[in-house]
Amino acid sequence: MELAGSGPDYRHAGIDLFLNPAAHGSGLGTDAVRTLARHLIDECGYHRLVIDPAADNIAAIRCYEKVGFRPVGIMRQYERGPDDTWHDGLLMDLLAAELTC
């Protein structure tokens, strides 16, 4: 987890998480993201969270949308993949009031 904007005017955090592919489709990822988001909002006082999956990672994007994250925009050539080429990322954010139960 990466925490950013610790001042009262910038209370946001960036999160990053990896789920073993063996657990995909079990709901565990959605539960983990929701639990972490709830902790950051309720216990740490953050009002905005960001996450940045690969733009072609449909399963991760669907997981984050279930929690309430919304697409903000494409970050072009954001990361280099194992094939040594650049790949786009999708910036998503979540405001505290948008977190689903």
N, C-alpha and C positions, 0 to 999 in steps of 0.2 A: 504494500500500500504506500502510495506517495501522498504526502500531505502538502498542500500549497496554500498560500494566502492565509497565514495564521492571524493576521490583524482582524479587528472587528469589521472592517469594511470589505474584506475579501475572504470570508469563511467558506472556502471550497476545498475539496479534496479530489485527487485523481486516484482511481483504483485500477489494479491489474490483477488478474487471477488466471490460474491454469487449472483445468480439470482433466484428470487422466481420461483418455478416450474410452477406457473400459466403463466409465461411469456416465458417459453421454446418454442422454435420453431418459435418465432416471429421475429428473427433477432436482437432483442434488445441486447443480450449478445455479439454477434459479433460486433455490433456497439459500445457498451460500451468498449470492449477490444481494438478495433481499436482507439477509441477516446483517451483513456488513454495512449496507446502506442504512438500515435502521439504527445500528450502533453509532455510525458516524453522525447521523442527524440528531438522534435523541440523546445520546450520551456525550458526544463531542461538540455539538452545537454547529455543525456544518449546515449551510443552507443550500449548497449546490455541489453535486458530484459529477465527475466526468469519467468516461471510459473510452478506450479507443481500439476496438477490434479491427482486424484486417477487414477491408471493405468486402471481401468475398467470403467471409466467415458467416454464412447465413445462420447457422445454428447458434452461434454466440450472439449475434444481433437479435435474433428472436428471443433468446433468453433475457437479454437486457431490456428489451421492449416489454416483456411480461412484468418486469419490476417497475417500469415507468420511464425508463430512459428513452429519449427522443433523439433522432439524428439531427446533428447541427450542420455537418458538411464533410466533404471528402478532403482528406489530407493527401495530396498527390505525392507519389513516390516516397512514402512515409518510412518504410522499412525494407531492408534487403532480405530477401528470402533465401532458403537453402539452395535455390537454383542460381544464386548470385545476381538476380535481377531485382529491380525495385518494385515494390507493391504498394498500392494505396491503402490508407487507413480510413476508418469512419470515426469521426469525432461525435460522441453522443453525450448528452448531459441529462441530469435529473435535478429538479428543484424539490426541496423538502416536501412541499405540499402535493407533489405528483407521485410520491412513493406509494405503490399499491401494497395492500396488506399482505 
